Amino acid sequence: MSGTQANFKYSCWDFLFTCVGLPLYLVDIGLYIWTAVSFYKEKAYVCLAVLLFLLLVSSLLTQAYSWLWYSYDKFRMKTKVEGWPTKRLLKLLHVFQLGIYFRHAGVLEKAVESFRTKLPDPEGVAVFLSQDLSMLRIVETFSESAPQLTLMLTIILQQGHLDPVTVLKAVGSASAIAFTVTAYHRSLRSFLPAKENQKITSSVIYFIWNLVLISSRLTALALFASVLPCFIFAHFICSWLVLFFFAWRSKTDFMESPCGEWLYRATVGIIWYFDWFNVAEGKTRYRTVLYHGYILTDICILCAVWCWKMSTDPPDFVIEPMHALITGACVIAVYVLGLILKIIYYKVFHPNPDKDELKGASTKQQPEGEVGLCMFAAAANVAAHHPPAPSAHCNKRMRKLAENFYS
């Protein structure tokens, strides 16, 4: 039924994805501190400055989104943890970059409660909170983790020293980025009708092709940055301006305030620099083809410049020109492989429900008096004029993204 929403129940996989989130977030912070201390001891002050800048920008972005979303929801807290601080204290927590931890704790509280009782979440609070958190993790990942991994790969390439531990660290970091994107994919799954609900297999395939595409993109950026470190900043700014322009032309409608929407478009430009993110309604095939064509061309240019520099101005260590060409070709081939896997996913695993079939009231058809809630009732109760079932919290922001993702 259009605009209906069934009771939510956390599965074992949902519980796992939720519980892993907060520990990974804390581990990330620990790794960043360890990396910063290592740069300081090695007197790599430029790398240290870049790392601290990435941490600051990412933290400011995620805290800004968190505060704006609380304000859009009229500060109606849905968990005991989030309801503990007053509005003023919550604002101070966001100013001191600590607000995001209350969101993590709130999601964990509801997830444990839902999983422990084995009962559906009638108001969908756990799902609502995990959806917001998954989007915040996307922002944090592509404004901090992806650039940091690029920085790490650049340092490895400049030093010319590769060992198994370093390879495992790079693969683990890339996997963490792909895992975040997959967790976002899992959060949108809750809007699907039961008959089209996605299995864990689709998430595994989704993880694999994202890992392949992201790894290729970050490697190409690192190759370029290793030979022209100053020009990578110019490359990012020019690319971001182009991508920001297309985000504006896409007429996004995600945030509830004009300033928030411009912030979102700027963030989309950052995400697009590393990976595709669907932000507009309607058939997206042509937009996706245009985007991947642009990124594939950019990767070819970046790899070509690296091969040229390796032959004309080689570093202290020697790389045979043929080996450089093979490396560049492999990076491009990996991206093409990722595109093939993506096509397979969309042909075999990706559901295509109608927008009105998604759970939760439509973001465009919802009555004005029901902006914050998604009312739902069983057909038998309606026919018998029984009182309606309790209202479920409908995450309007994420439902818009679900409409885009499944369009």
N, C-alpha and C positions, 0 to 999 in steps of 0.2 A: 504494500500500500504506500502510495506517495506520502512522504512526510511523516512516516511512522518510525518508531524507534523501539526496538525490543530491549529487554533487560540485558545487561552486559555481564559477562562472566570471564574472569581471568583464567586462562589456561596455564599449563605449566610453562609453555614457551613464553607467554606474555610475562609471567612472573620472573622468569630467568632474564629476559631482556630488561625488565625494570630494575631488578636487584643488581645487575651488573653495572648499571649506569652510574650510580653514585660512587662505588669503589673505583671505577675507571676514571671518573672525574678527579678524585683525590689522588690517584696514582699519577695522572697527567700533571697535576700541580707539583708533586714530588719530583717527577722527571724534569720538569722545567727548571725547578730550583737547582737540581743536580747539574743540569746542562749549563745554567748561568754561572754556577760556581766553577765548573770546568773551564769555561771561556775566560773567566777572570784569572784563574791560576795560569792559564796558557798565554795570558796577556793578549787575547784575541778580542780587543775592545770593540772593534767594528761589529763583529758577530754578536757580541754581548749586547750592544746597543740595538741591533736589529731585532734580537730575540725579545728584549724588554719592550721595544716598541710594539711588536706583534702581540705580546701579552696584554699590554695596556689597551690597545685598540679593540682587541677581542673582548676583554672584560667590560669595557665601556659599552660596546654594542649589546652584549647579552644583558647587562644590567638595565640598559635603556629599554630594551624590548620587554623585559620582565616588569619593570615599573609601569610602562605604558599599558600593558595588558591588565595589570591589576587595576589601573585607573579606568580602563574601558569596562571592566567587570564591576565597577562601583565599589571596589574593595570588599566584595562579598567573598569571604574566605570559606573554603570547602573542607578544610582539615583542621584538626586541633593544633598542629604544629604551626601552620600559617596564621591561625587566628590568635596565637599567643602575643606577638608584638602589636603595639598600637600603630596607627597610621603614621605617626611621626617617627616612631622607632623603625618602622619598615622603610621609610624614606631614608633614614640615616644608614640603615643596613645596605641599601642599594648604593648610596653615595660612597660607602666604604667597600663596595664591591662584594658584599656578602649576601645579597638578597637571593641569589640563585640557589644557595644552599637550602633555603627554606622550601623552595619548589621541589628540589630533590627529596628532601625529607618528607614533604607532604605526599608525593607520589609513592614513596616507599611505605609510608604509613597505610595508605589506602590499599596498596597492592598486597601487603602482608595480611591486612584485615580480610580482603576479599578472598585471598588464597587459603587462609586459615579456616574461615567459616565454610568454604566450598559453596557459597551462595552467590547468586548473581548480584551485581551492583545495580539496584533498581534506578538510581539516579544517574548512573554513568559517571560518577565523580572521578573514579580511578582512571577511566579512559580519557576524560576531559583533561585531567592534569598531565597524563603521560603524553597526550598529543601536543600540548603546549611545550612540554619539556623536550620532546623530540625535535621541535622546530628550533628551540634555543640551542640545542646541541648541533644542529646543522649550521647555525650562524657561527657558533664557536669553532666548529671544525674547519670551516673554509676561511675564516678570518685569522686562525691561529695555527691549528694542527697542520693543515696543508702547506702554508708558507714555511712553517718550521721544518717540515720534512724536506721541502725543497732546499732550505738552507743547509740541512745536514748532508743531503746528497751532494750539494755544491762543494762543501768542505772535503768530502770524501774524494770527489773527482779532482780537486785541486791538489790534494796530498798524494794521489795516485796509489794509495795503500788500501787494500780490500782484504778483510778477513771474515771468517764465518760469523763471528759475533756481530760485526757491523752489518752484514747482510741480513741477519735475523732481526736486528733492531729496525732496519729499514722496512723489511717485509711486515713486521709487527705494527709499525706506525701506519703503513698503507692499509693494512687490514683493519686497524682501528677506525680509520676514516671511512672505509667501505662499510664497516659495521654500523657506524652512526647513520649513514645513508639508508642502510637496510632497516634499522630501527624506526626511522621516519616512515619508510615504506610499510612496516608492520603497523604503525599507529594509524595510517590512513585506512588500513584494512577493516577497521571497526565500523566504517561507514557503509561497507558493502552489504547487500542483502545476504541472508544466510545461504541461499542457493548458490551464490557466487563467491562466498568467502574463500580467501586464498589459503592454501596449505603451506606448510613449511618448505616444501619443495620449491615453490615459486620464490620464496625469500632467499633460498640458497642460490638459485640461478641469478637472482637480482644482485646478490652480494658478489658473485663471481664476475659478472660483466662490469659492475662498477669498480671492482678492484683492478681489473685489467685496464679499463679506460683511464682511471685516475693515476695508476702507476705509470702508464705511458706518458700522460700529460706532465706529471711532476718530473719525470726523468728528462724529458725534452727541455723543460724550464731549467733544470739543474745543469744540463750540458751547456746550455747557452750562458747561464750565469757563471759557470766555471771558467770561461774564457773571456767574457765581457761582463764582469760583475756590476759595473756602474750602469750599463745599458739595460739591465734587467728591470731596474726601477722605471726607466723611460718606457720600456715595453709594457709593464703593468699599467702605468698611467694611461698610455694611449689605448691599450686594449680595454681598460675599464671605462674610459669615456665612450668608446663605441658601444660596449655592452650596456652601459647605463642609458645611453640614448635609445637603444632597442627596448630596454625595460620600460622606459617612459612611453615609448610608442605602443607598447603592449597594453597600455591603459589598465594597469594593475589596480585592484580594489581589495587589498588585504587588510590594511589598517583602518581605524575609524576616525583618524584625524589627518588633515593635509600634511602636517609636518611628519607624522608617523609614516605616511605613505611615501614621501620622498626619501625618508630613511630606509624604508623597505626596498625601494628601487635601487638605491645606492648599494645596499647589501646584496641584492640580486646580481648586480654587476660584478661584485667580488666572487660570488658563488660561481657564476658563469665563467669566470676566468679559469676555473679548475674543472668544473663539471656542469652537466645540463641540469636545469631545475625548471619544471613547468610552472609558469606563473599566470597563464592566460587561458580563458575558456575557449572552447571550440576545438576543431580538429587541429592537432599540433604537428601533423606529419611534415608539412612544408617548413615550419619553424625549426623543427628538430633537424631536418636535413640541412637547412641553411646553417644552423649552429655547428653541427658536426663537420660540415664542409669547411667552415671558417677555421675551426680548431685544428682539423687535419692539415689544412694548408699552413697554418701557423706552426704546427709541429714539424712539418717538412722544412720550413724556412729555418727554424731554430736548429734543427739537426744539420742542415746544410751549412749554416754559419759555423757550427762547432767543427764539422769536418774540414772546412776551409781553414780555420784557425789552427787546427791540429797539423795541417800540412805546411802552412806558411809561418806560423809562430808557435812551435810546439813548446810545451812546458818542460820542466826539468826532467821528468821521466819521459821515455820514448814510447810512442804509440804508432805502430805502422799505419800508413795511410789506408791500406786495405782493411785493417782492423777497425779503423775509425769509420770507414764507409759501412762495414758490416754492422757496427754498433748502431749507427744512425738508422740504417734500414730496418734493424730489428725493433727499434723503438716505434717506427712508423707501422711496421707489420703488427706489432702488439696492439696498437690502437685500432687497426682494421679488424683484428681478431675480436676485440671488444665490441665493435660495431656489429659484427656477425652474431655474437652471443646476444646482444641487445635485441636484434631483429628476431632471433629465435624466441626470446622471452616474450616479446610482444605478439608474436604469432601463436604461441602455444599456451602461455601461462597468464597473460594479462587479461583481466576481465574488462568488458566494455558495457557496463550498465548505463541505462539512461540516467540523466541527472536527477530526475524526479524519483528514481528508484533508490537513491542513496538514503541511508538512515539519517534522521534529523530533518527538521523543517528546512525547506529550501531557503537559501540566503536571499533570494529575490522575491519569493512568494510569501514570506513569512508576514503575518499581520503585524501592524505597528505595535499593538499592545503586548505582543509576545516576543519582543526582541531578544530578551535574555534567556528565555526558556523554550524547550521543544516539547509541546504537550503531546501525549500519546495515550491511547485507550484501546482496549480489546474490542473487537467488533461486537461480541456478545453483550458487553457492558453498555455499549452505545445503543444497541437495539433495545435493550431492556431499560434504558434510561437510568442505568446505574451510575453512581459517581465515577468520574474518570479516574484512571490509574494515576499514580503519582507522576509528576512531571520529571523529565530527565534533563540533565544539563546538556545542552547542545553547543559544542564548540564551533561557533560561527566562523571563526578564523580558519580553523582546520578544515571545516566542511567546504569552504571556498577552494582550498588547495586540493581537497579530494575531488571536487568537481573538475578542476583543471587536470589532475593526475589521471583520472579515469575517463576523460573526454576523448 
